């Protein structure tokens, strides 16, 4: 299957000029970002640590492309358009030159299926964090918090309805029903339903309220072999952003995910099954000092289980960068990633992780 993707990729590359000149509405584009990175600090047990944002051992360094997009957008008519996108990526801070190529987007959009609303079918972004990622604006440095912590995927295969509720477009909605298993082929009956409301009280302010419900197979535990438990997950999220175009942006996002009956504990000689509630908060912003220079910063807090029965597993994640904007489609950003780990209840401390990078980001047609 990978060979098929590579053949398609080569075809897109060799045919880019044809696509660019296609009178019927075709357009070829691309995005690439990568770095020179150096893992300055790592705990010696980093590979065994759960819920970490940074990987790779201390002193590992090298050049890497973390993401490559090749996209073909085609306008069939005033009412129908399509997108096909291939992606290749590697892990952050891991000197891994093996590029995994897969289909990132493959969807058909039916514009104005009814007034003010579009229908989208295929592999596409769900409503999870599209607005927050747009405000963050530095995907080349890191994913937004729900994507980073695998709370929701950046893609799903399904059908979506997206549009405005009022004529002014200050209240918008986005609904989707999908497989719920990212880009994998669907092999079960369990799906995921998404809902998103966006409020734009002014041109500078954006507020989104999001929720999704993921149906999952019942969960069983070896300690209770004769029982099974509902394991569905409910995720809620709110995002508030403020921006002055080409000047600065600030945003704050928080999510709560409830995973039903996901953990088991021994309590008074009996086993207790309880929910796992994950909490995340992200605060970020960037400021443009000049046409050439912008500063960017972010702080994330993540706790995979906020129950008082679980201690020592929260994470703090810091990102700082100085972006040199050489062109609207070309930037070079020296940046640092710093993650700290709450001390586990067993008293064994975990050294923080620190990675320094010079990130190159560019787009092309």
N, C-alpha and C positions, 0 to 999 in steps of 0.2 A: 504493500500500500504506500509506503514511504517513497518508493521509486516512482509511483504514479504522480505523487505530489511534486516531486522534483522535476519530472517531465513537464508538468503544467507550469511550474515556476520558470523553467527555461523557455518555454513557449511565450510566456508573458514578457520575459526580458527581451527576447529577440523580436517580439512584435510590438514593443512599446511605441515606436514611431507610428505604426499603423493605428494603434488604439488612440493615440493622441490626435490623429487627424480624422478619425471616424466621424463622418457627417451625421450619422444616426444617433450620436450622443455618447460614445464611449470615452472613458477617461482612465488612464493608468497613473497611479501614484504610489509613493512609498515612504516609509519612515524607518530610520535606523538609529539606535542608540547603544552605546557601549562605553567602556572605561579602561583606564589603567587603575587597578585597585591594589591595595596592600592591607592585609589583615594585621593591624598593629597589636591588638589585644584579643585573646580568646581564653576561655577556660579550657583546661586540658580535656575535660569531659564534654565538650560542646556537642559532639555527635550524639550523646545520650540525653541531652537536655530537651525536654518537651516545650512546645509553644514558643519557639525562638524565631526571631525575624532574621537573624544573621547566621550563616553557616560557614564552613571552611575552617581549617586549623590556623593557628597563629603563624605569622610570617609568610603565609601563602600570598603570592602576588602574581600579577600578569595582566595581559590585555585580553579583553573579552567583548563580544557583542552580546548584550543581554536580550535584545529584541530586534527583529527585522520584520517589517510589514511590506507585502506587495499587494496592492489593491486594484481591482478593476470595477469601476462604477459605470453602469450602462443605463441610459434613459430610453425605455422602450417607447413611451408616449408621454403625454401630459399627465396621464393618470398612473402609469406603471414604471417602476425603476427597479434595478437590481444591484446588488453588491456581492463580489466574490473577493475574499481576502485570504492570503496565505500568511502564516506566521512562523518564524523560527526563533527559538529562545534558548538561553542557558540560565543556570542558577546564579544568584548574586553572590559574589565573593568566593566563587569556586572556580578554579582554573580548569574548566571543562570545555573543550573545543568541539564536542559533539553537538551539532545543530539538529534539533528535532523539528521537523517541518510538519505542519498540520493545517487544516482548514479552520480559520478563525471566524470568518463570516461567510454566509451563503444564504441570502434572503431576497425575497420579493416584497416590494412595498407597493401597496395599493393606496394611492393618494386620494383623499376625500371620498372614502367609501360611503361616508355621509358627511355633511358639512362640518368642517373643522376637525375631522378625525381620519387617521391613517391606519390601515391594517398591514401588519408585517408578518410574514410566514418564513420560517427557516431558522438557521443558526444565527443568533443575533444577541446584542446586549440586553439583558433583563433590566428592569427599572431600579436595580439595587443601589447603584452609586454613580450613575452617569452625571448628574448635576454636580455632586461633590467633586468628582474627578476633574470636571471642567473648571471649577473654581481653584482647585489645588494647582493645576496647570503644570506640574512637574512630574508627570508620570515617568519621565526619564530617570528620575532619582528614586522613586518608590511608588508602589501601589497605594491606593487609599486604604484605610484601616480595615474595612470589611473584606476587601479583596485580599489584602495581606494576611489576615488572620483566618482566611478560608471560611468566613461566615456566609458569604455568597460568592458565586462564581461570576466572572466577567462575561460569560457566554452561556446560553442555554438554547436548546432546540425546541421551538414551540411556536405559538401564535400570539401576537400582541395587538392591542388596540390602544392608540396613543393620539391625544388631541387636546383641544381646549374646551373648557366648560363654559366660559363666558366669551362674548364677542371680542373683548379687548385682549384676550390671551393672558390675563393676569392670574387666572386660575386654570391649571392644566391637570390632566390625569394621564395615567399610564397603567394599563392592565396587561397581564401576561399569564399564560398557562403553558408550562413546559415540562420536559422530561425530568428536570431537577438533578440530573447527573452530569452536568457540564457538557463536555463534547463527546462523551462516550455514547456508543449506541445503546438504545433503550432495551433493557432485557427484563423489565419487571412492570408491575401494574401501578407503581407508586410515582406520583407526579408532584409538581410544585406550583403553587398559585401565588402570583405577585400583585401588589397594588401600590400605587404611588400617587400622591397629590402634591402639586407644586403651587405655591403662592408667591406672586411677585407684586408686593404692595407698591414698590417703586422700581425704576429701572436699575437701581443699584443694589437692591435687596432681594434675596431668594430664600425661601423657606420650603423645605420638602419634608413630608411625613410619609414614611414607607413601612410596609409590612409584607411578610410572605409566610406561607404555611407550607411546610414540606411533609408530605406523607411518606412514612418509612415503614419497613417491615418491623414486626414486633421483635423485641430484643430479649434474649435469654442469657442466663448466667450459669456457669458450671456449678456454682454453689447452690443454685436452686434449679436443678435440672428439670423439674416437673412444671415449671411456671414460665410464662412469657409475658412481656410487658409492652404496652404501647410506647413507641419511641419517636413519635412525630415531633417536629421542631417548629416553633413559632419565633420569628424574628421581627423586631420592630426597630425603627431607626428614625432619627430626626437630624436634619442638617439646616444650619443657618449661615448664609454667606453675605458678605458685603464687598462691593468692588467699585473702584474708580478706574475705568478702562485705561490701560497703559500707564497706570500710576501705582496702585496697590490693591491687594486683595487680602481679606481675612475670612476664615471660615472655622466653624466648630461643628463637629459631628459626634453623635453618641448612639450606640446600638445596645440592645439587650436581646440575647437569644436564649430561649427556653427549650432545652432538649429533655423531653419527658422520659423519666425512668432510665437515665443514662449511666448512673453510677451505683455501685453497691458497696456497703460498709458493714463491718462486723460490729454489732452493738449489743452489749449485755447477752453474749452467747447466741444472739440471733442476727440474721442478716437484714439490713435495711436497704431498700432500693429507693433512690431519690432522684429528683431532677437535677440536671446540670445547667446552671444559668451563667452564661458568658456575658461579660460587660466590657465595652470598649468606649474610649473617649479620645477624640483627635482634635487638636487645635493647630492651625497652620496659617501661614501668611507669606506674602512676598511684597517687596517694595522696590520700585524701579527708581534708582538714583539718577539715571540718565538714559539716553538712548542705547548706550553701550552696556550698562551695568545694572544688575538687580540682585538684591539679597533675598534669600529664602530660608524659612525656618519652620520646624514642625515638632510637636510633642504628641506622642501617643501613650495612653495608658490602657493596658489590656489585662483582664483577669478572666481566665477560662472557667472559673467556678467561684462565684461570689458567696457561696454558702459558708457559714461560720465553721462548718466541719472541715473545710479545705483551706489550708493556709500555706503560704510559701510558694505560690505559683504565679503571682502577678508579674507583669513586665512593664518597664518604662523604656520608651524608644525616642531618641532625639535625632533630628536631621538638620544640619546647617550647611548652607552653600552660598557661593558667590558666583552668579551667572554672567558670563561675558556674551552678550548678544551681538554676534558678528553680522547677522542678517536675520530677518524675520523667520527664516527657516533653518538657521544654523546657530548653535550655541555651544559654548564650552563652560562647564561648571565644576570647579573644584568643590568637593563636598566631603563631609564626614558623617558617618552613621555610628551612633553610640547607643547600646542597649544594656540596661541593668536588670538584674533578676532578684526578686524578693528572696530573702533567706528562707530555705525550707525549714519545716518544723523539726527536722532531725539535727538542725544546727550546723549543717555543712554549708558554708558560704559558696557562692558561685561568682567567679570573677566576671566583670563586665566584658562586653564585646565592643571593639572599636575598629572601624574600617575607614581608611582614607581613600578617596577616589578622585580622578579627573574624568568627568563624564562628557562625552561628545554626543550631541543630538542633532540630527538633520533630517529634513524632508526633501523629497524630490518628486518631480512630475515625469 
